[in-house]
Amino acid sequence: GLREHAKRLAARSGAVLVEAAVVAKEGDPPADDVLGGIRLRLKQDDCAKQGWVLIDTAMNAETALALQQDTRLVPTRVVALAASEETCVQRLHHILHDPVTGEIWTTMPKSDTLRKRLVRRPEDQMGAVKEAHRMFREHLVGVMEAFGSSDGGARCIEIPADGAPLKVFNDLVDFVERPLPLPPPAALQA
């Protein structure tokens, strides 16, 4: 899924993988900053030197705009991996959680005892997945506008994520590694 694609992309490019949900749990960010701990993390030396790949499934127009307006943090590329609601429901339907060990299972274990204690987490239930997908689609419009999706796909793009994982990753790499277009001649003279 998203996390696996981001990990592979960060490893391929030598960039730092930053997960917004993890950053939010790690510190006590300024309350008046919509980016919170993300801004602090992205300005650390390793991110500044190596670049970064940010996973932020809760991104909205306000946080996207704040990131876009910080000249030291403007992303070079913005990719939204967008799967259909049906794909999300189907992929999460097979995810089970062991409340005793905390392990995630994608196949049924052989042990009858273990099988009986596996549960589907509330956020993986069909209704919750559909609601999360609806919110993602609702917020995505503002995020893409904040990052300039009107640039013809040069810096900001939505990649369909319903296909085979290897194809999705290859589409992601093709977009991220493609050279940025030159600015229009008028912008060069200004």
C-alpha positions as CSV (number, residue, x, y, z in Angstrom):
1,G,0.0,0.0,0.0
2,L,0.9,3.6,0.4
3,R,3.4,3.1,3.2
4,E,5.3,0.4,1.2
5,H,5.4,2.6,-1.9
6,A,6.7,5.5,0.2
7,K,9.4,3.3,1.9
8,R,10.6,2.0,-1.5
9,L,10.7,5.5,-3.0
10,A,12.6,6.9,-0.1
11,A,15.1,4.1,-0.2
12,R,15.5,4.4,-4.0
13,S,16.1,8.1,-3.8
14,G,18.1,8.2,-0.5
15,A,15.5,10.5,1.0
16,V,14.1,10.4,4.6
17,L,10.7,8.8,5.1
18,V,8.6,11.0,7.3
19,E,5.2,9.7,8.5
20,A,2.9,12.5,9.7
21,A,1.1,10.1,12.1
22,V,4.4,9.0,13.7
23,V,5.7,12.6,14.0
24,A,2.4,13.7,15.7
25,K,3.0,11.1,18.4
26,E,6.6,12.0,19.0
27,G,6.6,15.5,20.2
28,D,4.8,18.6,21.5
29,P,4.5,20.8,18.4
30,P,3.5,24.5,18.6
31,A,-0.3,24.7,18.9
32,D,-0.6,27.6,16.5
33,D,1.2,25.8,13.6
34,V,-1.2,23.8,11.3
35,L,1.8,21.7,10.2
36,G,2.7,21.0,13.8
37,G,5.6,18.7,14.2
38,I,5.8,18.0,10.5
39,R,7.4,21.5,9.9
40,L,10.0,20.8,12.7
41,R,10.8,17.4,11.4
42,L,11.2,18.4,7.7
43,K,13.6,21.2,8.7
44,Q,15.9,18.8,10.5
45,D,19.4,18.4,8.9
46,D,18.8,14.9,7.5
47,C,15.6,16.0,5.6
48,A,17.3,19.2,4.5
49,K,20.3,17.4,3.1
50,Q,18.7,14.2,1.7
51,G,15.2,15.3,0.8
52,W,12.1,13.7,2.2
53,V,9.1,11.6,1.3
54,L,6.1,12.6,3.4
55,I,3.2,10.3,4.1
56,D,0.3,12.3,5.4
57,T,-3.1,10.6,4.9
58,A,-4.8,13.4,6.9
59,M,-3.5,16.2,4.7
60,N,-6.1,18.9,3.9
61,A,-6.0,22.2,2.0
62,E,-4.9,24.2,5.0
63,T,-1.9,22.0,5.8
64,A,-1.0,21.7,2.1
65,L,-1.1,25.5,1.7
66,A,1.1,26.0,4.8
67,L,3.6,23.5,3.4
68,Q,3.5,25.2,0.0
69,Q,4.0,28.7,1.5
70,D,7.1,27.8,3.5
71,T,9.9,28.4,1.0
72,R,12.2,25.9,2.7
73,L,9.6,23.1,2.6
74,V,7.9,23.5,-0.8
75,P,7.7,20.0,-2.2
76,T,9.3,19.3,-5.6
77,R,6.7,16.7,-6.4
78,V,3.3,15.9,-4.9
79,V,1.7,12.6,-5.5
80,A,-1.7,11.4,-4.4
81,L,-2.1,7.6,-4.7
82,A,-5.8,7.3,-5.1
83,A,-7.6,3.9,-5.0
84,S,-11.3,3.5,-5.5
85,E,-13.6,2.9,-2.6
86,E,-14.1,-0.7,-3.7
87,T,-10.4,-1.3,-3.9
88,C,-9.9,0.1,-0.4
89,V,-12.7,-2.0,1.1
90,Q,-11.4,-5.2,-0.7
91,R,-7.8,-4.7,0.4
92,L,-8.7,-4.0,4.0
93,H,-11.3,-6.8,4.2
94,H,-8.5,-9.4,4.6
95,I,-6.6,-7.5,7.4
96,L,-7.0,-9.0,10.8
97,H,-5.5,-7.9,14.1
98,D,-4.4,-10.0,17.0
99,P,-5.3,-8.0,20.1
100,V,-2.9,-10.1,22.3
101,T,0.3,-9.7,20.3
102,G,-0.6,-6.6,18.2
103,E,0.3,-8.5,15.1
104,I,-1.5,-7.9,11.8
105,W,-2.5,-10.9,9.8
106,T,-3.4,-11.0,6.1
107,T,-3.9,-14.7,5.9
108,M,-5.6,-17.1,8.4
109,P,-3.2,-18.8,10.7
110,K,-3.2,-22.6,11.1
111,S,-3.8,-22.4,14.9
112,D,-7.5,-22.6,15.8
113,T,-6.8,-20.7,19.0
114,L,-5.1,-17.9,17.2
115,R,-7.8,-17.7,14.5
116,K,-10.5,-17.3,17.1
117,R,-8.9,-14.3,18.7
118,L,-8.2,-12.4,15.5
119,V,-10.5,-9.3,15.0
120,R,-11.0,-6.7,12.3
121,R,-10.0,-3.3,13.7
122,P,-12.8,-0.7,13.7
123,E,-11.0,1.4,11.1
124,D,-10.9,-1.6,8.8
125,Q,-14.6,-2.2,8.9
126,M,-16.5,-1.5,5.6
127,G,-18.4,1.6,6.9
128,A,-15.2,3.2,8.4
129,V,-13.3,2.5,5.2
130,K,-16.0,4.1,3.1
131,E,-16.1,7.1,5.3
132,A,-12.3,7.5,5.3
133,H,-12.3,7.2,1.5
134,R,-15.1,9.9,1.3
135,M,-13.1,12.2,3.5
136,F,-9.9,11.5,1.5
137,R,-11.6,12.4,-1.8
138,E,-13.2,15.5,-0.2
139,H,-9.8,16.8,1.1
140,L,-7.9,15.8,-2.0
141,V,-9.4,18.5,-4.1
142,G,-8.1,21.3,-1.8
143,V,-4.8,19.6,-1.4
144,M,-4.2,19.3,-5.2
145,E,-5.3,23.0,-5.7
146,A,-2.9,24.2,-2.9
147,F,0.0,22.3,-4.5
148,G,-0.9,23.6,-8.0
149,S,-2.4,20.7,-9.8
150,S,-3.2,23.3,-12.5
151,D,0.4,23.0,-13.7
152,G,-0.6,20.3,-16.1
153,G,0.8,17.6,-13.9
154,A,4.4,18.9,-13.9
155,R,4.7,18.9,-10.0
156,C,1.4,17.6,-8.7
157,I,-0.5,14.5,-9.8
158,E,-3.0,11.9,-8.8
159,I,-2.0,8.4,-9.7
160,P,-4.6,5.7,-9.7
161,A,-3.7,3.0,-7.2
162,D,-6.2,0.3,-8.1
163,G,-3.8,-1.7,-10.2
164,A,-1.0,-4.1,-9.5
165,P,1.4,-2.7,-6.8
166,L,4.4,-2.9,-9.2
167,K,2.6,-0.9,-11.9
168,V,1.6,1.7,-9.3
169,F,5.1,2.0,-8.0
170,N,6.5,2.3,-11.5
171,D,4.1,5.1,-12.3
172,L,5.1,6.8,-9.1
173,V,8.8,6.5,-9.9
174,D,8.3,7.7,-13.5
175,F,6.6,10.8,-12.2
176,V,9.0,11.6,-9.4
177,E,12.2,11.0,-11.4
178,R,11.1,12.8,-14.5
179,P,12.9,16.2,-15.0
180,L,10.9,19.3,-14.0
181,P,10.0,21.4,-16.9
182,L,11.7,24.7,-17.3
183,P,9.7,27.8,-16.3
184,P,8.2,29.9,-19.1
185,P,10.6,32.4,-20.7
186,A,8.8,35.4,-19.1
187,A,9.5,33.9,-15.6
188,L,13.2,33.5,-16.4
189,Q,13.5,37.2,-17.2
190,A,11.7,38.5,-14.1
